[in-house]
């Protein structure tokens, strides 16, 4: 079959040096492709490949984001991988070749998963479920028809290669006119980079999960809390956290003390820039391609109108700021005017660092950088312990180890009746260090560190699909799964069972069912079910918004509907890479 290459040029060196501190490569022009305004030349903007046939070479390339050269996993020699531009209704052919050198620290086999894309199970790119992976020197032919449009991304599903650089943006142009207008179109791909070998970082997390938590509370913090809340309350608070062997400042396992944050493959010093002319509407396609980092995004001086979430249109909502979980995408429209430059500011959830870029009328401009927000502190209410008298609860009960230890006489009986039940597999489980007792949906909560900050912050409750429930049926049955973990052991699971020990979740082909997730941990988890859509329900059980990744804050309980319309074996996991590798993953089988 005659194939026109849209990928790796034969004469291009695979050892091209990628410099993250300086300006990146220019965007390639695409002959015959409409709306070229989105492909403006700008620092850090990756190569854009468009069409139906693609040749992607996965190899190793030295990169430098920190002043030190390190080995990255690259696609066609770049981090991020090239942006792929497809059209709804087309059938795409992707020839992915493994050119990793022998003895690579990133492994010998590789893969690509097309995140959020509806396709046959054997094209999903998950070794051990979809296929065997792509061996050294092998080429795998991905082929599937495009039944959707919007902003998505792709990444490796082999070991820790995603952390090492194998991720890129996917744009699928729609057949029908979009319900909003814009003049320019930019991808803003956020990610995290570490000079450590990802396997070494995982080993460190297993040995010392709080290594990056430099902000543990001190005696000075205790004195301030005692003055504000009273001595007894401050002592009781420290006692509760101490007995749980947890700290309220532990929002993320890895932060800017280890990570360098990137925007379109460049650091804040590289200053990725998207150009505009006054009066234009700019579409920004935000993608969180991180391994472990949540970002809170804003553009000081500009309102952002959110028009799509996870590739699906939503009713426009104007905000100043939004939190983007790992693997989520948000499309926003902005109208820069009145000044020559605006800062795109993305700070991490723990307020340990940031990455920034610029919207400007010409290259080389910068706007002022805002300061990092104050460091958030977790509360017992954040962890789903609200509505219960802490003094009347045995801490063993709170941690899920011994329900019989509760002092029932000093507890509100209404609270007891509403208390969350838990799977028997969590009882006495050394991999479970806590259980939430009063989880709530938290759909109208902007999140820890974003409440009452003086800005209009996006909440999940704001996201409403522009279409009705695409299935229309009420769910025929419900599955409840608990997100579980042990912070000190860095053990993560569903229902206290690691992936290797758990039976598959079995769905009947064609059924409409409900999945309810309960977060029993103090961490936030983005949960991704491959192969099918996740139709999030509101607090009353009504269809609200279609997504491919459902964020689960601590102490939350959220439900979504699934139509099991894709036969095969599918991955279902937390999209925090090291949580997935530590066990927070299940296999879902959709069978006749």
VENKA-V583217 format. One record per helix or strand of 2 or more residues. SS is the DSSP state (~ for helix, > for strand). FROM is the first residue (numbers start at 0). LEN is the number of residues. Records with the same first field share a line. If there is no record, write none. Layout:
SS->FROM-LEN ; FROM-LEN
This chain:
>->17-2 ; 47-3 ; 52-12 ; 69-6 ; 82-5 ; 90-8 ; 112-3 ; 138-7 ; 149-6 ; 166-7 ; 183-10 ; 259-4 ; 272-3 ; 281-7 ; 294-4 ; 303-6 ; 311-8 ; 320-4 ; 328-6 ; 340-8 ; 353-7 ; 476-10 ; 490-4 ; 504-4 ; 511-8 ; 524-5 ; 533-4 ; 542-5 ; 548-4 ; 555-8 ; 567-7 ; 584-7
~->35-4 ; 120-3 ; 197-10 ; 218-11 ; 230-13 ; 389-3 ; 394-4 ; 402-3 ; 407-3 ; 412-5 ; 423-3 ; 459-3 ; 498-3 ; 576-5
